[in-house]
Amino acid sequence: PPSKLKPALVEALITQEQDITVNSFSATILDLARRKKIAIEARESISKGILGLGAGVKYKYILHLKDSNYKESKDFEEYEKQILNYIFGIAAIVEKDPNATIISVEELKKQMENNEVVDFEHFEAELERSLTRVKIADKWRTRKYRTLSLT
């Protein structure tokens, strides 16, 4: 059944915290878009190709930061803030603007491949802290329901 758990926490629960993958990173970006904290824009371009080969519509995806005060906000888990810091930190470097709030997914991938500086250990640690809070809340909820059903 659907839950209110964030996608990265679901992966951590399913894998029993053994393996936090890049899927959690991607799922968190999509979840932030669903929650309207960032926007994902699809820019369409038509490619004519060569002699008709490779012709068609292509899309370039752009990430837009919608909540520039996310660092102070309580609406974000720490690992979500880290992902936004990472993404828009790259945007700041690429755009040579410390306040950059836009980056293409293509540019983000390119920078991630070139730099190979994704601090997944810190991301995993924050994710585990969030997961611990969820497990504690879940244990409390289970005990509460058991107590209610006994009375």
Salt bridges, closest charged atoms under 4 A:
GLU17 OE2 - LYS135 NZ 2.81
ASP31 OD1 - ARG34 NH2 2.84
ASP31 OD2 - ARG35 NH1 3.11
GLU41 OE2 - ARG43 NE 3.00
GLU41 OE1 - HIS64 NE2 2.64
ASP75 OD2 - LYS37 NZ 3.30
GLU77 OE1 - ARG133 NH2 2.69
GLU78 OE2 - LYS81 NZ 3.49
GLU80 OE1 - LYS6 NZ 3.34
GLU80 OE2 - ARG35 NH1 2.54
GLU107 OE1 - LYS110 NZ 3.85
GLU126 OE2 - ARG129 NH1 2.57
ASP138 OD1 - ARG141 NH1 3.33
